[in-house]
Amino acid sequence: MSTTSPTARVRVPRIAGSAFEQARLSVVPRLRRPTPRVPFVSLVVTLLVLGVAGLLMFNTSLQQASFTAAALETQAMKVTAERQALERELQLLRNPQRVAERAQKLGMVPAAAPAFLRLDDGTVLGNPVPARAEDRMAIQERDVSKPRFLDPEPVVVRVPARTAPDPVRPRAGRRGADQ
């Protein structure tokens, strides 16, 4: 077996003790420099103001777009109504009976026997007869009355008038309010 020497035991604590005293740390007071708070506060306030201004501008642009959309919808409805009215008027003007009435007012008469021209050689097909004023068409008058279900009889309901309450005599339900 090996024996440890007594000097080795004594020597280790002395080395550790001297190393401990050399490596002893001491607390150094920290230098306190006051940090300026103005830049941070100004940054926060600036961001807050910019955020509120951005939200305000965004909200304003949304409202403006909403007003524009509403105006365009109103304009589209007006244009649609005008288009429908023009189509209805066009249908009335294209009515064959109306066209015949206008033609008759202008002095036009229907052709008795039409003739056709062949453009290749210029020959006339058919036996053309000139139109005469006696050959007027019989145009029936338009029925402008409404059907009965579209023009029903009015319903009259008679309701008896109430008499006005006597202003001198108080009502039974308001005794507590009048006293």
Wavefront OBJ file of the C-alpha trace (Angstrom):
o trace
v 0.000 0.000 0.000
v 1.038 3.455 -0.504
v 1.085 5.962 2.186
v 0.254 9.508 1.763
v 2.771 11.866 3.064
v 1.740 14.255 5.803
v 3.285 17.122 3.917
v 0.943 16.673 0.967
v -2.071 17.043 3.205
v -0.826 20.210 4.748
v 0.243 21.665 1.502
v -3.122 21.356 -0.280
v -5.074 23.458 2.233
v -2.382 26.163 2.124
v -2.530 26.398 -1.654
v -6.301 26.534 -1.552
v -6.251 29.185 1.162
v -3.841 31.426 -0.697
v -5.788 30.982 -3.941
v -8.979 31.818 -2.059
v -7.498 35.021 -0.675
v -6.179 36.051 -4.071
v -9.478 35.352 -5.809
v -11.635 37.072 -3.244
v -14.162 39.210 -4.977
v -15.367 42.393 -3.559
v -18.558 44.283 -4.472
v -17.810 47.424 -6.377
v -20.429 50.114 -6.084
v -22.202 50.600 -9.376
v -22.062 53.984 -10.969
v -25.604 55.195 -11.344
v -26.125 57.237 -14.394
v -29.622 58.549 -14.684
v -31.065 57.261 -17.973
v -32.926 59.921 -19.877
v -36.643 59.055 -20.035
v -37.557 61.799 -22.473
v -36.641 59.863 -25.665
v -38.615 56.797 -24.582
v -41.656 58.811 -23.547
v -41.526 60.832 -26.749
v -41.272 57.595 -28.791
v -44.315 56.109 -27.050
v -46.329 59.314 -27.428
v -45.348 59.602 -31.100
v -46.381 56.004 -31.792
v -49.656 56.557 -29.974
v -50.436 59.759 -31.904
v -49.513 58.128 -35.233
v -51.680 55.115 -34.425
v -54.702 57.241 -33.559
v -54.203 59.404 -36.670
v -53.869 56.279 -38.840
v -57.065 54.799 -37.420
v -58.881 58.092 -37.964
v -57.760 58.291 -41.598
v -58.662 54.614 -42.161
v -62.124 55.145 -40.680
v -62.609 58.286 -42.773
v -61.655 56.459 -45.972
v -64.061 53.624 -45.125
v -66.877 56.107 -44.542
v -66.097 57.878 -47.825
v -66.133 54.543 -49.666
v -69.458 53.714 -48.026
v -70.979 57.024 -49.157
v -69.656 56.498 -52.669
v -71.082 52.966 -52.787
v -74.487 54.198 -51.580
v -74.516 56.964 -54.195
v -73.582 54.498 -56.944
v -76.305 52.076 -55.836
v -78.873 54.894 -55.951
v -77.669 55.911 -59.396
v -77.814 52.284 -60.583
v -81.394 51.966 -59.331
v -82.380 55.172 -61.160
v -80.735 53.997 -64.383
v -82.451 50.600 -64.083
v -85.843 52.238 -63.562
v -85.257 54.563 -66.529
v -84.192 51.616 -68.691
v -87.319 49.663 -67.772
v -89.505 52.681 -68.548
v -87.812 53.098 -71.942
v -88.236 49.400 -72.713
v -91.935 49.621 -71.801
v -92.324 52.689 -74.051
v -90.503 50.898 -76.866
v -92.852 47.923 -76.548
v -95.827 50.264 -76.776
v -94.343 51.925 -79.870
v -93.638 48.537 -81.501
v -97.191 47.347 -80.952
v -98.521 46.304 -84.393
v -101.865 47.988 -83.796
v -100.149 51.261 -82.940
v -97.943 50.997 -86.036
v -101.036 50.410 -88.180
v -102.839 53.386 -86.616
v -99.861 55.672 -87.252
v -99.531 54.425 -90.820
v -103.220 55.075 -91.428
v -102.936 58.591 -89.947
v -100.090 59.275 -92.361
v -102.306 58.212 -95.281
v -100.673 54.868 -95.941
v -102.764 51.946 -97.203
v -101.823 48.266 -97.370
v -100.593 46.927 -100.667
v -103.190 44.833 -102.479
v -100.885 42.539 -104.441
v -97.165 42.839 -103.885
v -94.614 42.399 -106.626
v -91.039 41.173 -106.333
v -87.985 42.107 -108.402
v -85.335 39.574 -109.270
v -82.006 41.385 -109.127
v -80.157 38.978 -111.465
v -82.005 39.879 -114.591
v -84.424 42.617 -113.412
v -87.627 40.686 -114.060
v -90.804 41.486 -112.111
v -92.435 38.543 -110.344
v -96.151 38.789 -109.614
v -98.859 41.154 -110.802
v -98.383 44.495 -109.041
v -101.504 46.505 -108.379
v -101.294 50.055 -107.048
v -102.766 50.652 -103.597
v -106.005 52.614 -103.381
v -107.377 54.799 -100.619
v -110.533 52.688 -100.485
v -108.507 49.647 -99.380
v -108.077 50.904 -95.855
v -107.555 48.358 -93.123
v -110.170 48.014 -90.442
v -108.372 48.727 -87.186
v -110.150 47.775 -84.009
v -110.041 50.188 -81.122
v -107.831 49.171 -78.255
v -109.550 48.117 -75.057
v -108.229 50.502 -72.419
v -110.463 49.396 -69.556
v -108.909 47.571 -66.661
v -109.966 44.062 -65.763
v -112.354 43.901 -62.810
v -109.821 42.230 -60.514
v -107.382 45.119 -61.073
v -110.014 47.748 -60.259
v -112.012 46.356 -57.290
v -114.795 48.180 -55.533
v -113.551 50.188 -52.531
v -114.298 48.814 -49.075
v -115.717 51.462 -46.759
v -115.616 50.861 -43.006
v -117.563 53.241 -40.796
v -116.169 53.735 -37.291
v -118.323 55.576 -34.744
v -116.638 58.658 -33.327
v -115.779 58.708 -29.645
v -117.123 61.491 -27.523
v -114.556 63.707 -25.883
v -114.231 63.259 -22.080
v -115.730 65.933 -19.832
v -112.833 68.243 -18.825
v -114.466 69.183 -15.500
v -115.036 65.667 -14.189
v -111.775 63.710 -13.607
v -111.491 60.151 -14.857
v -111.701 57.282 -12.363
v -108.193 56.012 -13.125
v -106.480 59.345 -12.546
v -107.742 60.229 -9.062
v -104.332 59.805 -7.448
v -102.656 61.924 -10.109
v -105.147 64.794 -9.740
v -104.981 65.022 -5.936
l 1 2 3 4 5 6 7 8 9 10 11 12 13 14 15 16 17 18 19 20 21 22 23 24 25 26 27 28 29 30 31 32 33 34 35 36 37 38 39 40 41 42 43 44 45 46 47 48 49 50 51 52 53 54 55 56 57 58 59 60 61 62 63 64 65 66 67 68 69 70 71 72 73 74 75 76 77 78 79 80 81 82 83 84 85 86 87 88 89 90 91 92 93 94 95 96 97 98 99 100 101 102 103 104 105 106 107 108 109 110 111 112 113 114 115 116 117 118 119 120 121 122 123 124 125 126 127 128 129 130 131 132 133 134 135 136 137 138 139 140 141 142 143 144 145 146 147 148 149 150 151 152 153 154 155 156 157 158 159 160 161 162 163 164 165 166 167 168 169 170 171 172 173 174 175 176 177 178 179
